[in-house]
Amino acid sequence: MKTAFRFGRAGLLVLVAGLFLAACGQDEAPAQAQQGGQEKPPHPVEVAELSRQDVALERSYPSLLRSDDEVTLVARVTGTLEQRHFEPGEMVEEGQVLYSIEPDVYQAVVNQREADLQSARAELERAQRDATRFERLLSQNSVSRQQYDQARSELGVARAAVAQAEAALASARIDLDYAEVTAPVSGMISLSRVNVGNLVSNGTQLATITPLDPLEVRFQLPQRDAFELRRQLAGSGDIAEIRAVLQVPGLDGNAGERLEGRLDFLGSRVEEGTSTVQASATFTNPEGRVLPGQFVRVGLEGLKRFEVLAVPEIAVGQGLMGPQVFVLDEDNVARARPVGLGEVAGPWQILRDGVEEGERVVVGDLAGIEPGVTIDPQPFDGEAGEIVEEVEEQERQAEQQEVEAAAEAESGAPAEGAEDNAS
């Protein structure tokens, strides 16, 4: 019993010392295997030499779909609504007649104004002849100067009457055009707000036309994203390089719709209350698959961070001093290095500080790696996404094996109990 106690105490001391060295002694020599008195073979894992690169970002922002060309039809004349030439909810074309508001009444006014114009023109011709005749007679001293001036005055009045009649006719024709309410844009028309037979006046709202293709979203960029995007555009000068992707959540957990469009506006000021910058994007919607007012998320593709140090996201672990990566020394021994984290760019993690260009960093699976372990560097092909997928697949397989092992153990427990009872 005494020997066993001493052995347990020594094992405890070794365990505590090992934990202390693992936490604080990152520069100690690699651990040795006890079997056969030989060191463990180098751990094979992908290693990359850090170099500055451009990485693509993935950003999305909440917004609501809107139709920028939506219009509300308004009556421009007073009269009885005689006809409706559409069915609610159908697609109407630009220029299509939608309502008729007593067009015969306004046609009669036009006819009257045309007659007034003809009368004024006839009076003008008479006044023109009189003025010409009096001018000739004045040269012969056959009429007085006063009579000539009177003829010239009547000619001026006749010309003004013609101009007045022409203006009245133009106004009547405008009212006649307004008596037939036409569609200013193409789109889907709403329910009619006024029934046929009701009296409408100037300003009465009749219906709404909503174009469904294209649609627009206006969203808010955090000022940091907006500044970085403006800096990127300053280098390329072409906002068309930034593609917009519209993700519309589906019902009952469905994937929903995904539309591609273009970023066409980036604001020039920061909103004081939200510290954001307004932007807008336009999306084609030829089949009307989405509708204005829907909640969506707008993703921007083509955003980049230039000349940054980045590693695959799985290469960053958590140490006692926070996030860390493993850097290899000249002997291929792993040394933990605390790092400052920047943005996550897809499968890449941008590093703000803690490492320098040219250092070799472990970028593969960190399982089994600890400070002081000798590494067998494997080439890294630069595809961070593939490494992340491989590690995630390994983790899924390991979880599946654990579940299967637990199920087997649970199914075998009753049998073992039954054998014990039988014995």
C-alpha positions as a Markdown table, in Angstrom:
| # | Residue | x | y | z |
|---|---|---|---|---|
| 1 | Met | 0.0 | 0.0 | 0.0 |
| 2 | Lys | 2.9 | 2.4 | 0.8 |
| 3 | Thr | 4.5 | 1.7 | -2.6 |
| 4 | Ala | 1.3 | 2.4 | -4.4 |
| 5 | Phe | 0.9 | 5.7 | -2.6 |
| 6 | Arg | 4.3 | 6.9 | -3.6 |
| 7 | Phe | 3.7 | 6.0 | -7.2 |
| 8 | Gly | 0.4 | 7.9 | -7.3 |
| 9 | Arg | 1.9 | 11.0 | -5.7 |
| 10 | Ala | 4.7 | 11.0 | -8.3 |
| 11 | Gly | 2.3 | 10.6 | -11.1 |
| 12 | Leu | 0.3 | 13.6 | -9.8 |
| 13 | Leu | 3.5 | 15.7 | -9.7 |
| 14 | Val | 4.4 | 14.8 | -13.2 |
| 15 | Leu | 0.9 | 15.6 | -14.4 |
| 16 | Val | 0.9 | 19.1 | -12.7 |
| 17 | Ala | 4.4 | 19.8 | -14.2 |
| 18 | Gly | 3.2 | 18.8 | -17.6 |
| 19 | Leu | 0.2 | 21.1 | -17.5 |
| 20 | Phe | 2.4 | 24.0 | -16.3 |
| 21 | Leu | 4.9 | 23.4 | -19.1 |
| 22 | Ala | 2.1 | 23.2 | -21.7 |
| 23 | Ala | 0.6 | 26.5 | -20.6 |
| 24 | Cys | 3.8 | 28.5 | -20.0 |
| 25 | Gly | 6.7 | 26.7 | -21.5 |
| 26 | Gln | 6.0 | 27.1 | -25.2 |
| 27 | Asp | 9.7 | 27.1 | -26.0 |
| 28 | Glu | 10.5 | 23.7 | -24.3 |
| 29 | Ala | 11.7 | 20.7 | -26.3 |
| 30 | Pro | 9.1 | 18.5 | -28.0 |
| 31 | Ala | 7.6 | 15.7 | -26.0 |
| 32 | Gln | 9.1 | 12.2 | -26.3 |
| 33 | Ala | 7.1 | 9.0 | -26.5 |
| 34 | Gln | 7.7 | 6.5 | -23.7 |
| 35 | Gln | 7.2 | 3.4 | -25.9 |
| 36 | Gly | 10.5 | 2.1 | -27.0 |
| 37 | Gly | 12.3 | 5.3 | -25.7 |
| 38 | Gln | 11.9 | 7.0 | -29.0 |
| 39 | Glu | 10.5 | 10.5 | -29.9 |
| 40 | Lys | 7.1 | 10.8 | -31.6 |
| 41 | Pro | 7.3 | 11.2 | -35.4 |
| 42 | Pro | 6.8 | 14.7 | -36.7 |
| 43 | His | 3.2 | 15.7 | -37.0 |
| 44 | Pro | 2.2 | 16.1 | -40.7 |
| 45 | Val | 0.1 | 19.2 | -41.3 |
| 46 | Glu | -0.3 | 21.9 | -43.9 |
| 47 | Val | 2.1 | 24.9 | -43.4 |
| 48 | Ala | 2.0 | 28.2 | -45.3 |
| 49 | Glu | 4.6 | 31.0 | -45.5 |
| 50 | Leu | 2.8 | 34.2 | -44.7 |
| 51 | Ser | 2.6 | 36.7 | -47.5 |
| 52 | Arg | 0.4 | 39.7 | -48.1 |
| 53 | Gln | -2.6 | 39.0 | -50.3 |
| 54 | Asp | -6.0 | 40.3 | -51.4 |
| 55 | Val | -9.0 | 38.5 | -49.9 |
| 56 | Ala | -12.6 | 38.8 | -50.8 |
| 57 | Leu | -15.2 | 39.7 | -48.2 |
| 58 | Glu | -18.7 | 38.5 | -47.8 |
| 59 | Arg | -21.1 | 41.1 | -46.5 |
| 60 | Ser | -24.9 | 41.2 | -46.2 |
| 61 | Tyr | -27.3 | 43.8 | -44.9 |
| 62 | Pro | -31.1 | 43.8 | -44.1 |
| 63 | Ser | -33.4 | 45.8 | -46.3 |
| 64 | Leu | -36.9 | 45.9 | -47.8 |
| 65 | Leu | -37.7 | 45.6 | -51.5 |
| 66 | Arg | -39.2 | 48.6 | -53.2 |
| 67 | Ser | -40.3 | 49.7 | -56.6 |
| 68 | Asp | -38.7 | 53.0 | -57.5 |
| 69 | Asp | -41.1 | 53.8 | -60.3 |
| 70 | Glu | -44.3 | 53.1 | -58.4 |
| 71 | Val | -47.0 | 55.7 | -59.1 |
| 72 | Thr | -50.4 | 56.5 | -57.8 |
| 73 | Leu | -53.1 | 57.4 | -60.4 |
| 74 | Val | -54.8 | 60.7 | -59.6 |
| 75 | Ala | -57.8 | 62.3 | -61.4 |
| 76 | Arg | -56.9 | 65.6 | -63.0 |
| 77 | Val | -60.5 | 66.7 | -64.0 |
| 78 | Thr | -63.9 | 66.8 | -62.3 |
| 79 | Gly | -66.7 | 64.5 | -63.5 |
| 80 | Thr | -68.4 | 61.1 | -63.2 |
| 81 | Leu | -66.2 | 58.1 | -63.4 |
| 82 | Glu | -67.9 | 56.4 | -66.4 |
| 83 | Gln | -65.7 | 53.4 | -67.2 |
| 84 | Arg | -62.8 | 51.2 | -65.8 |
| 85 | His | -60.8 | 49.5 | -68.5 |
| 86 | Phe | -58.8 | 47.0 | -66.5 |
| 87 | Glu | -59.1 | 44.2 | -64.0 |
| 88 | Pro | -57.4 | 44.7 | -60.6 |
| 89 | Gly | -54.1 | 42.9 | -60.2 |
| 90 | Glu | -53.4 | 42.6 | -63.9 |
| 91 | Met | -50.3 | 43.9 | -65.7 |
| 92 | Val | -50.9 | 47.1 | -67.6 |
| 93 | Glu | -48.7 | 48.7 | -70.2 |
| 94 | Glu | -47.5 | 52.3 | -70.4 |
| 95 | Gly | -50.1 | 54.4 | -72.3 |
| 96 | Gln | -53.0 | 52.0 | -71.7 |
| 97 | Val | -56.3 | 53.7 | -71.0 |
| 98 | Leu | -57.5 | 52.8 | -67.5 |
| 99 | Tyr | -60.4 | 55.1 | -66.7 |
| 100 | Ser | -62.8 | 57.4 | -68.5 |
| 101 | Ile | -64.2 | 60.5 | -66.8 |
| 102 | Glu | -67.0 | 62.0 | -69.0 |
| 103 | Pro | -64.9 | 62.4 | -72.1 |
| 104 | Asp | -67.9 | 63.4 | -74.2 |
| 105 | Val | -68.4 | 66.5 | -72.0 |
| 106 | Tyr | -64.8 | 67.6 | -72.4 |
| 107 | Gln | -65.0 | 66.8 | -76.1 |
| 108 | Ala | -67.9 | 69.3 | -76.4 |
| 109 | Val | -65.9 | 71.9 | -74.6 |
| 110 | Val | -63.1 | 71.4 | -77.2 |
| 111 | Asn | -65.5 | 71.8 | -80.0 |
| 112 | Gln | -66.8 | 75.0 | -78.6 |
| 113 | Arg | -63.2 | 76.4 | -78.2 |
| 114 | Glu | -62.4 | 75.4 | -81.7 |
| 115 | Ala | -65.5 | 77.5 | -82.9 |
| 116 | Asp | -64.4 | 80.4 | -80.8 |
| 117 | Leu | -60.9 | 80.3 | -82.4 |
| 118 | Gln | -62.4 | 80.3 | -85.9 |
| 119 | Ser | -64.5 | 83.3 | -85.0 |
| 120 | Ala | -61.5 | 85.1 | -83.6 |
| 121 | Arg | -59.5 | 84.4 | -86.7 |
| 122 | Ala | -62.3 | 85.7 | -88.9 |
| 123 | Glu | -62.4 | 88.9 | -86.9 |
| 124 | Leu | -58.6 | 89.2 | -87.2 |
| 125 | Glu | -58.8 | 88.9 | -91.0 |
| 126 | Arg | -61.4 | 91.8 | -91.1 |
| 127 | Ala | -59.3 | 94.0 | -88.8 |
| 128 | Gln | -56.3 | 93.3 | -91.0 |
| 129 | Arg | -58.1 | 94.4 | -94.1 |
| 130 | Asp | -59.4 | 97.5 | -92.4 |
| 131 | Ala | -56.0 | 98.5 | -91.2 |
| 132 | Thr | -54.5 | 98.0 | -94.6 |
| 133 | Arg | -57.3 | 100.1 | -96.3 |
| 134 | Phe | -57.0 | 102.9 | -93.7 |
| 135 | Glu | -53.3 | 103.0 | -94.2 |
| 136 | Arg | -53.7 | 103.5 | -97.9 |
| 137 | Leu | -56.4 | 106.1 | -97.4 |
| 138 | Leu | -54.3 | 108.0 | -94.9 |
| 139 | Ser | -51.5 | 108.3 | -97.5 |
| 140 | Gln | -54.1 | 110.0 | -99.8 |
| 141 | Asn | -55.4 | 112.2 | -96.9 |
| 142 | Ser | -58.8 | 110.6 | -97.4 |
| 143 | Val | -59.1 | 109.6 | -93.6 |
| 144 | Ser | -57.9 | 111.3 | -90.5 |
| 145 | Arg | -55.1 | 110.1 | -88.4 |
| 146 | Gln | -57.5 | 109.2 | -85.6 |
| 147 | Gln | -59.4 | 106.8 | -87.9 |
| 148 | Tyr | -56.2 | 105.1 | -88.9 |
| 149 | Asp | -55.2 | 104.7 | -85.3 |
| 150 | Gln | -58.6 | 103.2 | -84.4 |
| 151 | Ala | -58.2 | 100.6 | -87.2 |
| 152 | Arg | -54.7 | 99.7 | -85.9 |
| 153 | Ser | -56.1 | 99.3 | -82.4 |
| 154 | Glu | -58.9 | 97.0 | -83.6 |
| 155 | Leu | -56.3 | 94.9 | -85.4 |
| 156 | Gly | -54.3 | 94.5 | -82.1 |
| 157 | Val | -57.5 | 93.5 | -80.2 |
| 158 | Ala | -58.3 | 90.9 | -82.9 |
| 159 | Arg | -54.8 | 89.4 | -82.6 |
| 160 | Ala | -55.2 | 89.2 | -78.9 |
| 161 | Ala | -58.6 | 87.5 | -79.2 |
| 162 | Val | -57.0 | 84.8 | -81.5 |
| 163 | Ala | -54.3 | 84.2 | -79.0 |
| 164 | Gln | -56.8 | 83.9 | -76.2 |
| 165 | Ala | -59.0 | 81.5 | -78.2 |
| 166 | Glu | -55.9 | 79.4 | -79.0 |
| 167 | Ala | -55.0 | 79.2 | -75.3 |
| 168 | Ala | -58.6 | 78.2 | -74.3 |
| 169 | Leu | -58.6 | 75.5 | -77.0 |
| 170 | Ala | -55.2 | 74.1 | -75.7 |
| 171 | Ser | -56.6 | 74.0 | -72.1 |
| 172 | Ala | -59.7 | 72.2 | -73.3 |
| 173 | Arg | -57.7 | 69.7 | -75.2 |
| 174 | Ile | -55.6 | 69.1 | -72.1 |
| 175 | Asp | -58.7 | 68.5 | -70.0 |
| 176 | Leu | -60.0 | 66.1 | -72.7 |
| 177 | Asp | -56.7 | 64.1 | -72.5 |
| 178 | Tyr | -57.1 | 64.0 | -68.7 |
| 179 | Ala | -60.6 | 62.7 | -69.1 |
| 180 | Glu | -59.0 | 59.4 | -70.3 |
| 181 | Val | -56.6 | 58.3 | -67.5 |
| 182 | Thr | -53.7 | 56.3 | -69.0 |
| 183 | Ala | -50.9 | 54.3 | -67.4 |
| 184 | Pro | -47.7 | 56.4 | -67.0 |
| 185 | Val | -45.6 | 53.2 | -66.4 |
| 186 | Ser | -46.0 | 49.5 | -67.0 |
| 187 | Gly | -46.6 | 47.3 | -64.0 |
| 188 | Met | -49.2 | 45.6 | -61.8 |
| 189 | Ile | -52.2 | 47.7 | -61.0 |
| 190 | Ser | -53.9 | 47.6 | -57.6 |
| 191 | Leu | -57.6 | 47.5 | -56.6 |
| 192 | Ser | -59.5 | 50.6 | -57.8 |
| 193 | Arg | -60.1 | 53.1 | -55.0 |
| 194 | Val | -63.2 | 54.6 | -56.6 |
| 195 | Asn | -66.1 | 52.7 | -58.1 |
| 196 | Val | -67.6 | 53.4 | -61.5 |
| 197 | Gly | -70.4 | 56.0 | -61.2 |
| 198 | Asn | -68.9 | 58.0 | -58.4 |
| 199 | Leu | -68.0 | 61.7 | -58.8 |
| 200 | Val | -64.3 | 62.4 | -58.8 |
| 201 | Ser | -62.5 | 65.7 | -58.8 |
| 202 | Asn | -58.9 | 67.0 | -59.3 |
| 203 | Gly | -56.7 | 65.1 | -56.9 |
| 204 | Thr | -58.9 | 62.0 | -56.2 |
| 205 | Gln | -56.7 | 58.9 | -56.0 |
| 206 | Leu | -57.8 | 56.1 | -58.3 |
| 207 | Ala | -55.3 | 53.3 | -58.1 |
| 208 | Thr | -51.6 | 52.4 | -57.8 |
| 209 | Ile | -49.3 | 50.9 | -60.5 |
| 210 | Thr | -46.3 | 49.0 | -59.2 |
| 211 | Pro | -43.6 | 48.0 | -61.7 |
| 212 | Leu | -42.1 | 44.6 | -60.7 |
| 213 | Asp | -39.1 | 44.7 | -62.9 |
| 214 | Pro | -36.6 | 46.0 | -61.9 |
| 215 | Leu | -36.8 | 46.3 | -58.2 |
| 216 | Glu | -34.7 | 48.4 | -55.9 |
| 217 | Val | -33.3 | 48.0 | -52.4 |
| 218 | Arg | -32.0 | 50.8 | -50.2 |
| 219 | Phe | -29.8 | 49.7 | -47.3 |
| 220 | Gln | -27.4 | 51.1 | -44.8 |
| 221 | Leu | -23.7 | 50.3 | -44.8 |
| 222 | Pro | -21.7 | 50.6 | -41.5 |
| 223 | Gln | -19.4 | 53.5 | -42.0 |
| 224 | Arg | -16.3 | 51.2 | -41.9 |
| 225 | Asp | -17.6 | 49.1 | -44.8 |
| 226 | Ala | -18.6 | 52.3 | -46.6 |
| 227 | Phe | -15.1 | 53.8 | -46.2 |
| 228 | Glu | -13.4 | 50.6 | -47.3 |
| 229 | Leu | -15.7 | 50.3 | -50.3 |
| 230 | Arg | -15.2 | 54.0 | -51.3 |
| 231 | Arg | -11.4 | 53.4 | -51.0 |
| 232 | Gln | -11.7 | 50.3 | -53.3 |
| 233 | Leu | -13.8 | 52.2 | -55.8 |
| 234 | Ala | -11.2 | 55.0 | -55.8 |
| 235 | Gly | -8.7 | 52.5 | -57.1 |
| 236 | Ser | -10.9 | 50.9 | -59.8 |
| 237 | Gly | -13.3 | 53.8 | -60.4 |
| 238 | Asp | -16.0 | 51.4 | -61.5 |
| 239 | Ile | -19.0 | 50.7 | -59.1 |
| 240 | Ala | -20.2 | 48.0 | -61.6 |
| 241 | Glu | -17.4 | 45.7 | -60.3 |
| 242 | Ile | -19.4 | 45.3 | -57.1 |
| 243 | Arg | -22.2 | 42.8 | -57.6 |
| 244 | Ala | -25.2 | 42.7 | -55.4 |
| 245 | Val | -27.0 | 39.5 | -54.5 |
| 246 | Leu | -30.5 | 39.5 | -53.1 |
| 247 | Gln | -31.4 | 36.7 | -50.7 |
| 248 | Val | -35.2 | 36.5 | -50.0 |
| 249 | Pro | -36.0 | 34.1 | -47.1 |
| 250 | Gly | -38.5 | 31.5 | -48.0 |
| 251 | Leu | -41.5 | 30.3 | -46.1 |
| 252 | Asp | -41.5 | 27.3 | -43.8 |
| 253 | Gly | -37.7 | 27.1 | -43.9 |
| 254 | Asn | -37.4 | 27.0 | -47.7 |
| 255 | Ala | -34.3 | 28.5 | -49.3 |
| 256 | Gly | -36.3 | 31.3 | -50.9 |
| 257 | Glu | -35.2 | 33.3 | -53.9 |
| 258 | Arg | -31.8 | 34.5 | -55.0 |
| 259 | Leu | -31.5 | 37.3 | -57.5 |
| 260 | Glu | -28.4 | 39.0 | -58.8 |
| 261 | Gly | -28.2 | 42.8 | -59.5 |
| 262 | Arg | -25.8 | 45.7 | -59.4 |
| 263 | Leu | -24.8 | 48.3 | -56.8 |
| 264 | Asp | -25.7 | 51.7 | -58.4 |
| 265 | Phe | -25.4 | 54.2 | -55.5 |
| 266 | Leu | -23.1 | 54.8 | -52.6 |
| 267 | Gly | -23.9 | 57.8 | -50.3 |
| 268 | Ser | -21.5 | 60.6 | -49.6 |
| 269 | Arg | -22.4 | 61.3 | -46.0 |
| 270 | Val | -22.7 | 59.5 | -42.7 |
| 271 | Glu | -26.1 | 59.5 | -41.0 |
| 272 | Glu | -25.5 | 61.1 | -37.5 |
| 273 | Gly | -28.0 | 58.9 | -35.7 |
| 274 | Thr | -26.9 | 55.5 | -37.0 |
| 275 | Ser | -23.3 | 56.1 | -38.2 |
| 276 | Thr | -24.2 | 54.4 | -41.5 |
| 277 | Val | -24.0 | 55.4 | -45.2 |
| 278 | Gln | -26.9 | 54.8 | -47.5 |
| 279 | Ala | -26.5 | 52.6 | -50.6 |
| 280 | Ser | -28.9 | 51.2 | -53.2 |
| 281 | Ala | -28.9 | 48.3 | -55.6 |
| 282 | Thr | -31.1 | 47.3 | -58.5 |
| 283 | Phe | -32.3 | 43.8 | -59.4 |
| 284 | Thr | -34.0 | 42.4 | -62.4 |
| 285 | Asn | -37.2 | 40.5 | -61.6 |
| 286 | Pro | -38.6 | 39.4 | -65.0 |
| 287 | Glu | -41.0 | 36.8 | -63.6 |
| 288 | Gly | -42.2 | 38.8 | -60.6 |
| 289 | Arg | -40.9 | 36.2 | -58.2 |
| 290 | Val | -40.5 | 38.7 | -55.4 |
| 291 | Leu | -42.6 | 41.7 | -54.5 |
| 292 | Pro | -42.0 | 45.2 | -53.1 |
| 293 | Gly | -42.2 | 45.3 | -49.3 |
| 294 | Gln | -40.6 | 41.9 | -48.8 |
| 295 | Phe | -37.8 | 41.6 | -46.2 |
| 296 | Val | -34.5 | 40.6 | -47.8 |
| 297 | Arg | -30.8 | 40.5 | -47.2 |
| 298 | Val | -28.5 | 42.3 | -49.7 |
| 299 | Gly | -25.1 | 40.7 | -50.2 |
| 300 | Leu | -22.2 | 42.5 | -51.9 |
| 301 | Glu | -19.7 | 40.5 | -53.9 |
| 302 | Gly | -16.5 | 41.9 | -55.1 |
| 303 | Leu | -15.5 | 43.6 | -51.8 |
| 304 | Lys | -11.9 | 43.1 | -51.0 |
| 305 | Arg | -9.3 | 43.8 | -48.4 |
| 306 | Phe | -6.0 | 44.5 | -50.0 |
| 307 | Glu | -2.4 | 43.5 | -48.9 |
| 308 | Val | -3.4 | 41.8 | -45.7 |
| 309 | Leu | -2.0 | 38.8 | -43.8 |
| 310 | Ala | -4.6 | 36.1 | -43.5 |
| 311 | Val | -4.8 | 32.4 | -42.6 |
| 312 | Pro | -7.6 | 29.8 | -42.9 |
| 313 | Glu | -10.1 | 30.3 | -40.1 |
| 314 | Ile | -9.3 | 26.9 | -38.6 |
| 315 | Ala | -5.6 | 27.8 | -38.2 |
| 316 | Val | -6.6 | 30.1 | -35.3 |
| 317 | Gly | -6.9 | 28.5 | -31.9 |
| 318 | Gln | -7.6 | 29.7 | -28.4 |
| 319 | Gly | -4.7 | 30.0 | -25.9 |
| 320 | Leu | -4.3 | 31.3 | -22.4 |
| 321 | Met | -3.6 | 34.8 | -23.8 |
| 322 | Gly | -6.4 | 34.7 | -26.3 |
| 323 | Pro | -6.4 | 33.8 | -30.0 |
| 324 | Gln | -3.2 | 32.2 | -31.2 |
| 325 | Val | -1.6 | 30.5 | -34.2 |
| 326 | Phe | 1.3 | 28.1 | -34.4 |
| 327 | Val | 4.5 | 29.4 | -36.0 |
| 328 | Leu | 7.4 | 27.1 | -36.9 |
| 329 | Asp | 11.0 | 27.8 | -36.0 |
| 330 | Glu | 14.0 | 26.8 | -38.0 |
| 331 | Asp | 13.8 | 23.3 | -36.6 |
| 332 | Asn | 10.1 | 22.9 | -37.6 |
| 333 | Val | 9.0 | 23.1 | -34.0 |
| 334 | Ala | 5.6 | 24.6 | -33.3 |
| 335 | Arg | 5.6 | 27.7 | -31.2 |
| 336 | Ala | 2.3 | 29.3 | -30.0 |
| 337 | Arg | 2.0 | 33.0 | -31.0 |
| 338 | Pro | -0.8 | 35.3 | -29.7 |
| 339 | Val | -2.4 | 37.3 | -32.6 |
| 340 | Gly | -4.8 | 40.1 | -33.1 |
| 341 | Leu | -7.8 | 39.2 | -35.2 |
| 342 | Gly | -9.3 | 41.3 | -37.9 |
| 343 | Glu | -12.2 | 40.6 | -40.1 |
| 344 | Val | -13.4 | 37.2 | -41.3 |
| 345 | Ala | -13.4 | 37.0 | -45.1 |
| 346 | Gly | -15.1 | 33.8 | -46.1 |
| 347 | Pro | -12.8 | 30.9 | -45.0 |
| 348 | Trp | -10.0 | 33.4 | -44.3 |
| 349 | Gln | -9.2 | 35.1 | -41.0 |
| 350 | Ile | -7.4 | 38.4 | -41.3 |
| 351 | Leu | -4.6 | 38.9 | -38.8 |
| 352 | Arg | -4.0 | 42.4 | -37.5 |
| 353 | Asp | -0.8 | 41.8 | -35.6 |
| 354 | Gly | 1.3 | 39.1 | -33.9 |
| 355 | Val | 2.9 | 37.6 | -37.0 |
| 356 | Glu | 5.1 | 39.0 | -39.8 |
| 357 | Glu | 5.4 | 38.4 | -43.5 |
| 358 | Gly | 7.6 | 35.4 | -44.3 |
| 359 | Glu | 6.9 | 33.4 | -41.1 |
| 360 | Arg | 5.7 | 29.8 | -41.5 |
| 361 | Val | 2.3 | 29.2 | -39.9 |
| 362 | Val | 0.4 | 26.0 | -39.4 |
| 363 | Val | -2.8 | 26.4 | -41.5 |
| 364 | Gly | -4.2 | 22.8 | -41.3 |
| 365 | Asp | -6.1 | 21.0 | -38.6 |
| 366 | Leu | -4.8 | 21.9 | -35.1 |
| 367 | Ala | -5.8 | 18.6 | -33.6 |
| 368 | Gly | -2.8 | 17.0 | -31.8 |
| 369 | Ile | -0.7 | 20.1 | -32.1 |
| 370 | Glu | 0.7 | 21.8 | -29.0 |
| 371 | Pro | 3.7 | 24.0 | -28.3 |
| 372 | Gly | 7.0 | 22.1 | -28.7 |
| 373 | Val | 5.7 | 19.5 | -31.1 |
| 374 | Thr | 7.8 | 18.8 | -34.2 |
| 375 | Ile | 5.9 | 19.4 | -37.4 |
| 376 | Asp | 6.3 | 17.7 | -40.8 |
| 377 | Pro | 5.4 | 20.6 | -43.0 |
| 378 | Gln | 3.0 | 19.7 | -45.8 |
| 379 | Pro | 2.4 | 22.0 | -48.8 |
| 380 | Phe | -0.6 | 24.3 | -48.7 |
| 381 | Asp | -2.3 | 25.0 | -52.1 |
| 382 | Gly | -3.9 | 28.2 | -51.0 |
| 383 | Glu | -7.5 | 26.9 | -50.9 |
| 384 | Ala | -8.6 | 27.8 | -47.4 |
| 385 | Gly | -12.1 | 26.6 | -48.2 |
| 386 | Glu | -11.0 | 23.1 | -49.0 |
| 387 | Ile | -9.1 | 22.8 | -45.7 |
| 388 | Val | -12.1 | 24.1 | -43.7 |
| 389 | Glu | -14.4 | 21.6 | -45.5 |
| 390 | Glu | -12.0 | 18.7 | -44.8 |
| 391 | Val | -11.8 | 19.5 | -41.1 |
| 392 | Glu | -15.5 | 19.9 | -40.8 |
| 393 | Glu | -16.0 | 16.6 | -42.5 |
| 394 | Gln | -13.6 | 14.9 | -40.2 |
| 395 | Glu | -15.4 | 16.4 | -37.2 |
| 396 | Arg | -18.8 | 15.2 | -38.5 |
| 397 | Gln | -17.3 | 11.7 | -39.0 |
| 398 | Ala | -15.9 | 11.7 | -35.5 |
| 399 | Glu | -19.2 | 12.8 | -34.0 |
| 400 | Gln | -21.0 | 10.1 | -36.0 |
| 401 | Gln | -18.6 | 7.4 | -34.7 |
| 402 | Glu | -19.2 | 8.6 | -31.1 |
| 403 | Val | -23.0 | 8.4 | -31.6 |
| 404 | Glu | -22.7 | 4.9 | -33.1 |
| 405 | Ala | -20.4 | 3.8 | -30.3 |
| 406 | Ala | -22.8 | 5.2 | -27.7 |
| 407 | Ala | -25.7 | 3.4 | -29.3 |
| 408 | Glu | -23.8 | 0.1 | -29.4 |
| 409 | Ala | -22.9 | 0.5 | -25.7 |
| 410 | Glu | -26.4 | 1.3 | -24.8 |
| 411 | Ser | -27.8 | -1.6 | -26.7 |
| 412 | Gly | -25.3 | -4.0 | -25.2 |
| 413 | Ala | -25.9 | -3.0 | -21.5 |
| 414 | Pro | -29.1 | -5.0 | -20.9 |
| 415 | Ala | -27.5 | -8.1 | -22.3 |
| 416 | Glu | -24.6 | -7.9 | -19.9 |
| 417 | Gly | -26.9 | -7.3 | -17.0 |
| 418 | Ala | -29.0 | -10.3 | -17.9 |
| 419 | Glu | -25.9 | -12.5 | -18.0 |
| 420 | Asp | -24.9 | -11.3 | -14.5 |
| 421 | Asn | -28.4 | -12.1 | -13.1 |
| 422 | Ala | -28.3 | -15.5 | -14.7 |
| 423 | Ser | -24.9 | -16.3 | -13.1 |
